[in-house]
Amino acid sequence: MQPHAILLLLFFFPGNWAEPEGSYMLKLLHFATFQNSTSMLVGGVGLLGDMELGSLDISTGNIHYYQAWLHPALPKEDWDVIESSIKSYVRDFNRLVQMYAMMPYPFVFQTSVGCELQSNRTVRTFFNIAYEGQNFIRFCLDTGTWEQMQHNQLSATAEQLMANASTLNEVIQVLLNYTCVDVLRLFIRAGKADLERQGELTPAAPRLQPGEEPIERFQLFK
């Protein structure tokens, strides 16, 4: 898996903007259904709260954008690199799974990465990988390492594999520590009118117990 594919999923947009009121979440979801060793269905979606920003088309692999304010928020060159990087990440992820897959076909893998700016101005970030809808490994930002969420062979293999990707892990720390929240603030500002009109204010997440991680549920997007 190439580190730049993760880094360029989201860009650096440094700036000091006023904190928006309420709680908002920026989330990228990706799924890959592996039907056999050579055939798969791949899709994904980007969300701001419950508002769909765009999706990765299952049939063509093209990225579709759904909000009029989204493209003007960034220069065209930035969007070109973002699209290329998302496709590179998806391609590298799928190749990695096929190289190390030990489970019988068919099966589904999902990734969920994003951040939440809560109403009390605290930030929650996440980078989870799931198998058949259940998270089995996550990136722990505090330690800069991967953590098993299920104690089985799949989790152990994935943890060992990702632990050796030191450059990738450094990139993920930058992504979760800085980039995601900066982009989230930018999109909140650009899409403020739509967010207010559609009531897309995301309620604050329930308080989690120490070590507890919310399980993302995924859909297959067309």
GUVEXMI-987868 format. One record per residue (C-alpha): z, y, x; residue in three letters; chain. Coordinates in nm, 4 decimals, decimal comma, padded with zeros to 6 digits. Example, Ala and Ser with C-alpha at 12.3 -4.5 7.8 and 13.67 -1.06 7.14 Angstrom:
% residues 2
<atom up="00,7800" north="-00,4500" east="01,2300" rest="ala" kette="A"/>
<atom up="00,7140" north="-00,1060" east="01,3670" rest="ser" kette="A"/>
//
This chain:
% residues 222
<atom up="00,0000" north="00,0000" east="00,0000" rest="met" kette="A"/>
<atom up="-00,1068" north="00,3288" east="00,1573" rest="gln" kette="A"/>
<atom up="00,1682" north="00,5946" east="00,1785" rest="pro" kette="A"/>
<atom up="-00,0668" north="00,8821" east="00,0978" rest="his" kette="A"/>
<atom up="-00,1447" north="00,7212" east="-00,2358" rest="ala" kette="A"/>
<atom up="00,2148" north="00,7754" east="-00,3444" rest="ile" kette="A"/>
<atom up="00,2569" north="01,1161" east="-00,1831" rest="leu" kette="A"/>
<atom up="-00,0480" north="01,2652" east="-00,3476" rest="leu" kette="A"/>
<atom up="00,0330" north="01,1388" east="-00,6930" rest="leu" kette="A"/>
<atom up="00,2186" north="01,4678" east="-00,7210" rest="leu" kette="A"/>
<atom up="00,1704" north="01,7775" east="-00,5070" rest="phe" kette="A"/>
<atom up="00,3999" north="02,0239" east="-00,3385" rest="phe" kette="A"/>
<atom up="00,4194" north="02,3344" east="-00,5513" rest="phe" kette="A"/>
<atom up="00,7023" north="02,5264" east="-00,3831" rest="pro" kette="A"/>
<atom up="00,8471" north="02,8087" east="-00,5847" rest="gly" kette="A"/>
<atom up="01,1644" north="02,9516" east="-00,7271" rest="asn" kette="A"/>
<atom up="01,1237" north="02,9560" east="-01,1035" rest="trp" kette="A"/>
<atom up="01,3904" north="03,0170" east="-01,3620" rest="ala" kette="A"/>
<atom up="01,5368" north="02,6958" east="-01,4956" rest="glu" kette="A"/>
<atom up="01,3882" north="02,6114" east="-01,8380" rest="pro" kette="A"/>
<atom up="01,6254" north="02,5630" east="-02,1266" rest="glu" kette="A"/>
<atom up="01,6738" north="02,2156" east="-02,2654" rest="gly" kette="A"/>
<atom up="01,5972" north="01,8798" east="-02,1091" rest="ser" kette="A"/>
<atom up="01,2500" north="01,7688" east="-01,9999" rest="tyr" kette="A"/>
<atom up="01,1111" north="01,4586" east="-01,8330" rest="met" kette="A"/>
<atom up="00,7907" north="01,4084" east="-01,6339" rest="leu" kette="A"/>
<atom up="00,6902" north="01,0447" east="-01,6119" rest="lys" kette="A"/>
<atom up="00,3960" north="00,8431" east="-01,4825" rest="leu" kette="A"/>
<atom up="00,3575" north="00,4901" east="-01,6179" rest="leu" kette="A"/>
<atom up="00,1150" north="00,2328" east="-01,4807" rest="his" kette="A"/>
<atom up="00,0565" north="-00,1244" east="-01,5924" rest="phe" kette="A"/>
<atom up="-00,1603" north="-00,4060" east="-01,4622" rest="ala" kette="A"/>
<atom up="-00,2225" north="-00,7243" east="-01,6581" rest="thr" kette="A"/>
<atom up="-00,3318" north="-00,9979" east="-01,4173" rest="phe" kette="A"/>
<atom up="-00,5321" north="-01,2540" east="-01,6125" rest="gln" kette="A"/>
<atom up="-00,6211" north="-01,4645" east="-01,3082" rest="asn" kette="A"/>
<atom up="-00,6710" north="-01,4182" east="-00,9338" rest="ser" kette="A"/>
<atom up="-00,9827" north="-01,2051" east="-00,9829" rest="thr" kette="A"/>
<atom up="-00,9480" north="-01,0470" east="-01,3285" rest="ser" kette="A"/>
<atom up="-00,7084" north="-00,7769" east="-01,4456" rest="met" kette="A"/>
<atom up="-00,6642" north="-00,4956" east="-01,6958" rest="leu" kette="A"/>
<atom up="-00,5261" north="-00,1703" east="-01,5590" rest="val" kette="A"/>
<atom up="-00,4093" north="00,1399" east="-01,7417" rest="gly" kette="A"/>
<atom up="-00,1570" north="00,4184" east="-01,7302" rest="gly" kette="A"/>
<atom up="-00,0338" north="00,7400" east="-01,8824" rest="val" kette="A"/>
<atom up="00,1315" north="01,0636" east="-01,7759" rest="gly" kette="A"/>
<atom up="00,3951" north="01,2119" east="-02,0067" rest="leu" kette="A"/>
<atom up="00,5857" north="01,5378" east="-02,0329" rest="leu" kette="A"/>
<atom up="00,8657" north="01,4403" east="-02,2666" rest="gly" kette="A"/>
<atom up="00,6793" north="01,2645" east="-02,5481" rest="asp" kette="A"/>
<atom up="00,3640" north="01,4706" east="-02,4924" rest="met" kette="A"/>
<atom up="00,0788" north="01,2708" east="-02,3425" rest="glu" kette="A"/>
<atom up="-00,0787" north="01,4639" east="-02,0567" rest="leu" kette="A"/>
<atom up="-00,3456" north="01,2130" east="-01,9645" rest="gly" kette="A"/>
<atom up="-00,4261" north="00,8462" east="-01,9303" rest="ser" kette="A"/>
<atom up="-00,6034" north="00,5974" east="-01,7076" rest="leu" kette="A"/>
<atom up="-00,8790" north="00,4333" east="-01,9104" rest="asp" kette="A"/>
<atom up="-00,8561" north="00,0531" east="-01,9251" rest="ile" kette="A"/>
<atom up="-01,2312" north="00,0049" east="-01,9519" rest="ser" kette="A"/>
<atom up="-01,3665" north="00,2556" east="-01,6997" rest="thr" kette="A"/>
<atom up="-01,0769" north="00,3465" east="-01,4701" rest="gly" kette="A"/>
<atom up="-01,1446" north="00,7144" east="-01,5401" rest="asn" kette="A"/>
<atom up="-00,8614" north="00,9616" east="-01,5974" rest="ile" kette="A"/>
<atom up="-00,8653" north="01,1547" east="-01,9248" rest="his" kette="A"/>
<atom up="-00,6691" north="01,4781" east="-01,9782" rest="tyr" kette="A"/>
<atom up="-00,5425" north="01,5801" east="-02,3219" rest="tyr" kette="A"/>
<atom up="-00,3767" north="01,9220" east="-02,2900" rest="gln" kette="A"/>
<atom up="-00,5886" north="02,2374" east="-02,2664" rest="ala" kette="A"/>
<atom up="-00,3388" north="02,4114" east="-02,0374" rest="trp" kette="A"/>
<atom up="-00,3151" north="02,1272" east="-01,7863" rest="leu" kette="A"/>
<atom up="-00,6290" north="02,1766" east="-01,5757" rest="his" kette="A"/>
<atom up="-00,5989" north="02,5577" east="-01,5487" rest="pro" kette="A"/>
<atom up="-00,2466" north="02,5104" east="-01,4129" rest="ala" kette="A"/>
<atom up="-00,3858" north="02,3840" east="-01,0804" rest="leu" kette="A"/>
<atom up="-00,6950" north="02,4480" east="-00,8656" rest="pro" kette="A"/>
<atom up="-00,9829" north="02,2043" east="-00,9108" rest="lys" kette="A"/>
<atom up="-00,9463" north="02,0804" east="-00,5522" rest="glu" kette="A"/>
<atom up="-00,5900" north="01,9737" east="-00,6265" rest="asp" kette="A"/>
<atom up="-00,6936" north="01,7780" east="-00,9335" rest="trp" kette="A"/>
<atom up="-00,9708" north="01,6067" east="-00,7354" rest="asp" kette="A"/>
<atom up="-00,7188" north="01,4870" east="-00,4784" rest="val" kette="A"/>
<atom up="-00,4690" north="01,3851" east="-00,7461" rest="ile" kette="A"/>
<atom up="-00,7309" north="01,1729" east="-00,9244" rest="glu" kette="A"/>
<atom up="-00,8396" north="01,0109" east="-00,5996" rest="ser" kette="A"/>
<atom up="-00,4802" north="00,9402" east="-00,5021" rest="ser" kette="A"/>
<atom up="-00,3843" north="00,7889" east="-00,8371" rest="ile" kette="A"/>
<atom up="-00,6825" north="00,5554" east="-00,8182" rest="lys" kette="A"/>
<atom up="-00,5939" north="00,4645" east="-00,4588" rest="ser" kette="A"/>
<atom up="-00,2359" north="00,3863" east="-00,5589" rest="tyr" kette="A"/>
<atom up="-00,3486" north="00,1662" east="-00,8477" rest="val" kette="A"/>
<atom up="-00,5977" north="-00,0174" east="-00,6276" rest="arg" kette="A"/>
<atom up="-00,3464" north="-00,0735" east="-00,3473" rest="asp" kette="A"/>
<atom up="-00,0727" north="-00,1830" east="-00,5876" rest="phe" kette="A"/>
<atom up="-00,3003" north="-00,4365" east="-00,7539" rest="asn" kette="A"/>
<atom up="-00,4152" north="-00,5764" east="-00,4203" rest="arg" kette="A"/>
<atom up="-00,0559" north="-00,6076" east="-00,3012" rest="leu" kette="A"/>
<atom up="00,0477" north="-00,7982" east="-00,6136" rest="val" kette="A"/>
<atom up="-00,2450" north="-01,0378" east="-00,5834" rest="gln" kette="A"/>
<atom up="-00,1638" north="-01,1048" east="-00,2184" rest="met" kette="A"/>
<atom up="00,1985" north="-01,2004" east="-00,2855" rest="tyr" kette="A"/>
<atom up="00,1994" north="-01,3191" east="-00,6471" rest="ala" kette="A"/>
<atom up="00,3788" north="-01,6512" east="-00,6919" rest="met" kette="A"/>
<atom up="00,4072" north="-01,6631" east="-01,0707" rest="met" kette="A"/>
<atom up="00,1610" north="-01,8357" east="-01,3063" rest="pro" kette="A"/>
<atom up="-00,1113" north="-01,6293" east="-01,4741" rest="tyr" kette="A"/>
<atom up="-00,1287" north="-01,4272" east="-01,6878" rest="pro" kette="A"/>
<atom up="00,1449" north="-01,1753" east="-01,6111" rest="phe" kette="A"/>
<atom up="00,2054" north="-00,7999" east="-01,6308" rest="val" kette="A"/>
<atom up="00,3472" north="-00,5617" east="-01,3715" rest="phe" kette="A"/>
<atom up="00,4476" north="-00,2028" east="-01,4445" rest="gln" kette="A"/>
<atom up="00,5595" north="00,0939" east="-01,2406" rest="thr" kette="A"/>
<atom up="00,7482" north="00,3958" east="-01,3692" rest="ser" kette="A"/>
<atom up="00,8048" north="00,7055" east="-01,1580" rest="val" kette="A"/>
<atom up="00,9304" north="01,0464" east="-01,2581" rest="gly" kette="A"/>
<atom up="01,2109" north="01,2934" east="-01,2920" rest="cys" kette="A"/>
<atom up="01,4206" north="01,4545" east="-01,5639" rest="glu" kette="A"/>
<atom up="01,5502" north="01,8111" east="-01,5585" rest="leu" kette="A"/>
<atom up="01,8552" north="01,7994" east="-01,7826" rest="gln" kette="A"/>
<atom up="02,0030" north="02,0781" east="-01,9913" rest="ser" kette="A"/>
<atom up="02,2948" north="02,1214" east="-01,7489" rest="asn" kette="A"/>
<atom up="02,0406" north="02,1772" east="-01,4666" rest="arg" kette="A"/>
<atom up="02,1085" north="01,8441" east="-01,2999" rest="thr" kette="A"/>
<atom up="01,8136" north="01,6269" east="-01,2021" rest="val" kette="A"/>
<atom up="01,7624" north="01,2536" east="-01,2519" rest="arg" kette="A"/>
<atom up="01,4805" north="01,0766" east="-01,0676" rest="thr" kette="A"/>
<atom up="01,3515" north="00,7209" east="-01,0836" rest="phe" kette="A"/>
<atom up="01,0966" north="00,4876" east="-00,9272" rest="phe" kette="A"/>
<atom up="01,1099" north="00,1440" east="-01,0900" rest="asn" kette="A"/>
<atom up="00,8856" north="-00,1607" east="-01,0728" rest="ile" kette="A"/>
<atom up="00,8932" north="-00,4064" east="-01,3618" rest="ala" kette="A"/>
<atom up="00,7654" north="-00,7566" east="-01,4318" rest="tyr" kette="A"/>
<atom up="00,6928" north="-00,8535" east="-01,7916" rest="glu" kette="A"/>
<atom up="00,8729" north="-00,5418" east="-01,9183" rest="gly" kette="A"/>
<atom up="01,1934" north="-00,5920" east="-01,7175" rest="gln" kette="A"/>
<atom up="01,2772" north="-00,3768" east="-01,4148" rest="asn" kette="A"/>
<atom up="01,3378" north="-00,5977" east="-01,1123" rest="phe" kette="A"/>
<atom up="01,3396" north="-00,3506" east="-00,8234" rest="ile" kette="A"/>
<atom up="01,4024" north="00,0226" east="-00,7893" rest="arg" kette="A"/>
<atom up="01,4105" north="00,2833" east="-00,5178" rest="phe" kette="A"/>
<atom up="01,7603" north="00,4125" east="-00,4459" rest="cys" kette="A"/>
<atom up="01,7251" north="00,7760" east="-00,3468" rest="leu" kette="A"/>
<atom up="02,0780" north="00,8059" east="-00,2054" rest="asp" kette="A"/>
<atom up="02,0165" north="00,5406" east="00,0597" rest="thr" kette="A"/>
<atom up="01,6386" north="00,5608" east="00,0923" rest="gly" kette="A"/>
<atom up="01,6105" north="00,1870" east="00,0301" rest="thr" kette="A"/>
<atom up="01,4937" north="-00,0528" east="-00,2393" rest="trp" kette="A"/>
<atom up="01,7482" north="-00,2275" east="-00,4577" rest="glu" kette="A"/>
<atom up="01,7194" north="-00,5520" east="-00,6507" rest="gln" kette="A"/>
<atom up="01,7831" north="-00,5222" east="-01,0232" rest="met" kette="A"/>
<atom up="01,7567" north="-00,8956" east="-01,0816" rest="gln" kette="A"/>
<atom up="01,8803" north="-01,1597" east="-00,8410" rest="his" kette="A"/>
<atom up="01,5799" north="-01,3894" east="-00,8177" rest="asn" kette="A"/>
<atom up="01,3026" north="-01,4809" east="-00,5757" rest="gln" kette="A"/>
<atom up="01,0667" north="-01,2148" east="-00,7064" rest="leu" kette="A"/>
<atom up="01,3192" north="-00,9360" east="-00,6494" rest="ser" kette="A"/>
<atom up="01,4130" north="-01,0679" east="-00,3054" rest="ala" kette="A"/>
<atom up="01,0509" north="-01,0919" east="-00,1940" rest="thr" kette="A"/>
<atom up="00,9687" north="-00,7451" east="-00,3249" rest="ala" kette="A"/>
<atom up="01,2761" north="-00,5915" east="-00,1612" rest="glu" kette="A"/>
<atom up="01,1911" north="-00,7447" east="00,1753" rest="gln" kette="A"/>
<atom up="00,8287" north="-00,6348" east="00,1491" rest="leu" kette="A"/>
<atom up="00,9134" north="-00,2760" east="00,0540" rest="met" kette="A"/>
<atom up="01,1926" north="-00,2493" east="00,3116" rest="ala" kette="A"/>
<atom up="00,9319" north="-00,2816" east="00,5854" rest="asn" kette="A"/>
<atom up="00,7269" north="00,0080" east="00,4475" rest="ala" kette="A"/>
<atom up="00,9278" north="00,2768" east="00,6269" rest="ser" kette="A"/>
<atom up="00,6617" north="00,5481" east="00,6037" rest="thr" kette="A"/>
<atom up="00,6126" north="00,4827" east="00,2350" rest="leu" kette="A"/>
<atom up="00,9859" north="00,5048" east="00,1732" rest="asn" kette="A"/>
<atom up="01,0068" north="00,8409" east="00,3492" rest="glu" kette="A"/>
<atom up="00,7239" north="00,9681" east="00,1306" rest="val" kette="A"/>
<atom up="00,8978" north="00,8460" east="-00,1855" rest="ile" kette="A"/>
<atom up="01,2144" north="01,0326" east="-00,0864" rest="gln" kette="A"/>
<atom up="01,0162" north="01,3563" east="-00,0587" rest="val" kette="A"/>
<atom up="00,8441" north="01,2831" east="-00,3887" rest="leu" kette="A"/>
<atom up="01,1685" north="01,2283" east="-00,5772" rest="leu" kette="A"/>
<atom up="01,3787" north="01,4897" east="-00,3977" rest="asn" kette="A"/>
<atom up="01,1405" north="01,7820" east="-00,4220" rest="tyr" kette="A"/>
<atom up="00,7860" north="01,7306" east="-00,5479" rest="thr" kette="A"/>
<atom up="00,8462" north="01,5830" east="-00,8909" rest="cys" kette="A"/>
<atom up="01,0872" north="01,8526" east="-01,0062" rest="val" kette="A"/>
<atom up="00,8660" north="02,1337" east="-00,8746" rest="asp" kette="A"/>
<atom up="00,5694" north="01,9938" east="-01,0666" rest="val" kette="A"/>
<atom up="00,7818" north="01,9413" east="-01,3766" rest="leu" kette="A"/>
<atom up="00,8871" north="02,3068" east="-01,3748" rest="arg" kette="A"/>
<atom up="00,5259" north="02,4134" east="-01,3288" rest="leu" kette="A"/>
<atom up="00,4071" north="02,2056" east="-01,6241" rest="phe" kette="A"/>
<atom up="00,6925" north="02,3259" east="-01,8447" rest="ile" kette="A"/>
<atom up="00,5890" north="02,6819" east="-01,7739" rest="arg" kette="A"/>
<atom up="00,2173" north="02,6145" east="-01,8304" rest="ala" kette="A"/>
<atom up="00,2715" north="02,4139" east="-02,1491" rest="gly" kette="A"/>
<atom up="00,5632" north="02,6111" east="-02,2903" rest="lys" kette="A"/>
<atom up="00,3849" north="02,7130" east="-02,6110" rest="ala" kette="A"/>
<atom up="00,2777" north="02,3572" east="-02,6943" rest="asp" kette="A"/>
<atom up="00,6191" north="02,2179" east="-02,6098" rest="leu" kette="A"/>
<atom up="00,7922" north="02,4661" east="-02,8390" rest="glu" kette="A"/>
<atom up="00,5391" north="02,4267" east="-03,1192" rest="arg" kette="A"/>
<atom up="00,5453" north="02,0474" east="-03,1156" rest="gln" kette="A"/>
<atom up="00,9203" north="02,0221" east="-03,0656" rest="gly" kette="A"/>
<atom up="00,8799" north="01,8205" east="-02,7489" rest="glu" kette="A"/>
<atom up="01,2233" north="01,9099" east="-02,6165" rest="leu" kette="A"/>
<atom up="01,3608" north="01,5883" east="-02,4747" rest="thr" kette="A"/>
<atom up="01,7263" north="01,5212" east="-02,5659" rest="pro" kette="A"/>
<atom up="01,9583" north="01,4840" east="-02,2728" rest="ala" kette="A"/>
<atom up="01,9804" north="01,1256" east="-02,1509" rest="ala" kette="A"/>
<atom up="02,2983" north="00,9319" east="-02,2372" rest="pro" kette="A"/>
<atom up="02,5502" north="00,9088" east="-01,9559" rest="arg" kette="A"/>
<atom up="02,4989" north="00,5920" east="-01,7536" rest="leu" kette="A"/>
<atom up="02,7691" north="00,3788" east="-01,5997" rest="gln" kette="A"/>
<atom up="02,7780" north="00,3550" east="-01,2173" rest="pro" kette="A"/>
<atom up="02,4889" north="00,1388" east="-01,1011" rest="gly" kette="A"/>
<atom up="02,3326" north="00,1253" east="-01,4463" rest="glu" kette="A"/>
<atom up="01,9607" north="00,2039" east="-01,4738" rest="glu" kette="A"/>
<atom up="01,7649" north="00,2729" east="-01,7924" rest="pro" kette="A"/>
<atom up="01,4981" north="00,0105" east="-01,8611" rest="ile" kette="A"/>
<atom up="01,1556" north="00,1569" east="-01,9242" rest="glu" kette="A"/>
<atom up="00,9526" north="00,0061" east="-02,2063" rest="arg" kette="A"/>
<atom up="00,5797" north="00,0020" east="-02,1649" rest="phe" kette="A"/>
<atom up="00,2788" north="-00,0044" east="-02,3930" rest="gln" kette="A"/>
<atom up="-00,0790" north="-00,0937" east="-02,3169" rest="leu" kette="A"/>
<atom up="-00,2767" north="00,2280" east="-02,3389" rest="phe" kette="A"/>
<atom up="-00,6430" north="00,2338" east="-02,4308" rest="lys" kette="A"/>
//
